[in-house]
Amino acid sequence: MKKKGIRLQVPCVDASEDFFYDLETRGLIRPFLTRGDVIKEDPVDYRVMERYRAEKSTGSHMLIKVCFNLNRPSVGWHGANEDFILVKDPEVDFKDLFLIIAMGLKDDIQKKIENKSLKADDFKIVRMVYNNPFLSFFTMNAHVPHCELTVSSSRKAPEFFVTEPSRVGNTLLDLKDYQLEPVMDAKTEQEGNI
């Protein structure tokens, strides 16, 4: 015998900015969207704002929003993966965000530093893009030396999201006698100096 109950016919609605804004104002969701509201006046080098941290009973995951305003390379690596999420309001005009990535894991790069065989090709600098399904969402694998970088400019400092374990550390790469000198194109040079 089928149990009788009260049937609720729940209508389907299309996803829209208005609907998601309503969910946000009700406190039901938090969108992955940077609105350029972190650093207004007197910018600092960078600021990390914890969006949430999982309870110990459910795991060690956390989501942070990073506002990044450093124009000096400081390459380091984490002992765990971290996910980059580069989404922003299309109306917000951030200055360029760059990512310096070693073309090998920390042990390989450190070995090249030790035996003085490190080359410029062992690193790449990538100008990042926002809101691109192929380029704006990715995992940086553990033990890959990398760092973010931006330019000196009066435009807003770039913001982005990172998910990572809540107790992950950052170990700086010991470059010894080497110094990374970013080489930028004419577009970047018009914005400001690194």
C-alpha positions as CSV (number, residue, x, y, z in Angstrom):
1,M,0.0,0.0,0.0
2,K,1.4,3.4,-1.1
3,K,1.8,5.9,1.7
4,K,-0.3,9.0,1.2
5,G,1.2,12.4,1.9
6,I,1.1,16.0,1.0
7,R,2.5,16.6,-2.5
8,L,4.5,19.7,-3.0
9,Q,4.9,20.8,-6.6
10,V,8.1,22.8,-6.6
11,P,8.6,24.9,-9.7
12,C,11.9,25.0,-11.5
13,V,13.4,28.4,-12.1
14,D,16.3,29.4,-14.3
15,A,19.5,30.4,-12.7
16,S,19.9,34.2,-12.9
17,E,21.8,36.9,-11.2
18,D,18.7,38.1,-9.4
19,F,17.9,34.6,-8.1
20,F,21.4,34.1,-6.8
21,Y,21.5,37.5,-5.3
22,D,18.3,36.6,-3.4
23,L,19.9,33.4,-2.1
24,E,22.9,35.5,-1.0
25,T,20.8,38.1,0.8
26,R,19.0,35.2,2.6
27,G,22.3,33.9,3.8
28,L,22.0,30.7,1.9
29,I,25.0,30.9,-0.4
30,R,28.2,32.9,-0.7
31,P,29.2,33.4,-4.4
32,F,32.7,33.0,-5.8
33,L,32.8,36.6,-6.9
34,T,35.3,39.3,-6.1
35,R,33.9,42.8,-6.1
36,G,37.0,44.8,-5.4
37,D,35.9,45.8,-2.0
38,V,38.9,44.6,0.1
39,I,41.6,47.2,-0.3
40,K,40.2,50.7,-0.7
41,E,42.7,53.3,0.4
42,D,46.2,52.7,1.8
43,P,46.8,49.3,0.2
44,V,48.8,46.7,2.0
45,D,51.0,44.1,0.3
46,Y,48.4,41.4,0.6
47,R,45.5,40.4,2.8
48,V,44.0,36.9,3.4
49,M,40.4,36.7,4.5
50,E,39.1,33.3,5.6
51,R,35.7,32.6,4.1
52,Y,35.2,29.4,6.0
53,R,37.2,26.6,7.7
54,A,35.8,23.1,8.0
55,E,35.2,21.7,11.4
56,K,37.8,19.2,12.6
57,S,35.2,16.5,12.6
58,T,34.5,17.0,8.8
59,G,38.1,17.6,7.6
60,S,40.7,20.2,7.3
61,H,39.5,22.2,4.3
62,M,39.2,26.0,4.1
63,L,38.4,28.7,1.5
64,I,40.2,32.0,1.6
65,K,39.9,35.2,-0.5
66,V,43.3,36.8,-1.2
67,C,43.8,40.4,-2.1
68,F,47.3,40.6,-3.6
69,N,49.4,43.7,-4.0
70,L,53.0,42.5,-4.0
71,N,55.3,43.4,-6.9
72,R,58.4,41.5,-5.7
73,P,58.8,37.8,-6.3
74,S,58.8,35.6,-3.2
75,V,58.6,32.0,-4.6
76,G,57.5,29.3,-2.2
77,W,55.8,25.9,-2.1
78,H,53.1,24.2,-0.1
79,G,53.1,20.6,1.1
80,A,49.6,20.1,-0.2
81,N,47.5,21.0,-3.3
82,E,45.8,24.4,-3.5
83,D,42.9,25.3,-5.8
84,F,42.9,28.7,-7.5
85,I,39.5,30.3,-8.4
86,L,39.8,33.5,-10.4
87,V,36.3,35.0,-10.7
88,K,35.3,38.6,-10.5
89,D,32.6,41.0,-11.3
90,P,33.1,42.1,-14.9
91,E,32.7,45.7,-13.8
92,V,35.7,45.6,-11.5
93,D,39.0,46.6,-13.1
94,F,41.9,45.0,-11.3
95,K,45.5,45.5,-12.2
96,D,47.1,42.5,-13.8
97,L,47.7,39.4,-11.7
98,F,50.7,37.2,-12.6
99,L,51.7,33.8,-11.4
100,I,55.3,32.7,-11.4
101,I,55.5,28.9,-11.7
102,A,58.6,26.7,-11.5
103,M,58.8,24.2,-14.3
104,G,59.6,21.4,-11.8
105,L,59.0,20.3,-8.3
106,K,60.9,21.8,-5.3
107,D,63.5,19.1,-5.0
108,D,64.5,19.4,-8.7
109,I,64.6,23.2,-8.6
110,Q,66.6,23.2,-5.3
111,K,69.1,20.8,-6.8
112,K,69.6,23.1,-9.8
113,I,70.2,26.0,-7.3
114,E,72.7,24.0,-5.4
115,N,74.7,22.9,-8.4
116,K,74.3,26.4,-10.0
117,S,72.5,25.1,-13.1
118,L,69.3,27.0,-12.7
119,K,68.1,28.8,-15.9
120,A,65.5,31.4,-16.7
121,D,63.5,28.6,-18.5
122,D,63.1,26.8,-15.1
123,F,60.4,29.4,-14.4
124,K,57.5,30.9,-16.3
125,I,55.4,34.0,-15.6
126,V,51.8,33.8,-16.6
127,R,49.4,36.8,-16.9
128,M,46.3,35.3,-15.3
129,V,42.7,35.8,-16.6
130,Y,39.4,35.9,-14.8
131,N,36.1,34.2,-15.5
132,N,37.5,31.7,-18.1
133,P,36.3,28.1,-17.6
134,F,39.6,26.7,-18.9
135,L,42.1,29.1,-17.4
136,S,40.7,30.6,-14.2
137,F,40.1,27.4,-12.1
138,F,42.9,25.0,-11.5
139,T,44.8,23.1,-8.8
140,M,48.4,23.9,-8.1
141,N,49.9,20.6,-7.1
142,A,51.9,20.2,-3.9
143,H,55.6,20.9,-3.9
144,V,55.5,23.2,-7.0
145,P,57.3,26.5,-6.3
146,H,55.2,29.4,-7.3
147,C,54.1,32.9,-6.3
148,E,51.7,35.6,-7.3
149,L,52.8,39.0,-8.5
150,T,51.2,42.2,-9.6
151,V,52.4,45.6,-10.8
152,S,52.7,49.0,-9.2
153,S,49.7,50.9,-10.3
154,S,46.9,53.0,-9.0
155,R,44.3,50.4,-10.1
156,K,42.7,48.1,-7.6
157,A,44.8,45.2,-6.3
158,P,43.7,41.8,-7.7
159,E,41.6,39.5,-5.6
160,F,41.1,35.8,-6.0
161,F,40.0,32.7,-4.1
162,V,42.0,29.8,-2.9
163,T,40.9,26.5,-1.3
164,E,43.5,24.5,0.6
165,P,44.0,22.5,3.8
166,S,43.5,24.6,6.9
167,R,47.0,23.9,8.3
168,V,49.0,24.1,5.0
169,G,52.2,26.1,5.3
170,N,54.3,28.0,2.8
171,T,58.0,27.3,2.6
172,L,60.1,29.8,0.7
173,L,62.4,28.6,-2.0
174,D,66.1,29.3,-1.1
175,L,67.4,30.9,-4.3
176,K,70.8,31.5,-2.7
177,D,72.7,33.7,-5.3
178,Y,69.9,33.8,-7.8
179,Q,67.3,36.6,-8.2
180,L,64.2,36.3,-10.3
181,E,63.7,39.4,-12.5
182,P,60.3,39.4,-14.2
183,V,60.5,40.5,-17.9
184,M,57.2,42.1,-18.9
185,D,55.8,43.2,-22.3
186,A,54.9,46.7,-23.4
187,K,51.3,46.3,-22.1
188,T,52.5,45.7,-18.6
189,E,55.1,48.4,-18.7
190,Q,52.4,50.9,-19.5
191,E,50.5,49.9,-16.4
192,G,53.4,50.4,-14.0
193,N,56.6,48.9,-12.9
194,I,57.0,45.5,-11.3
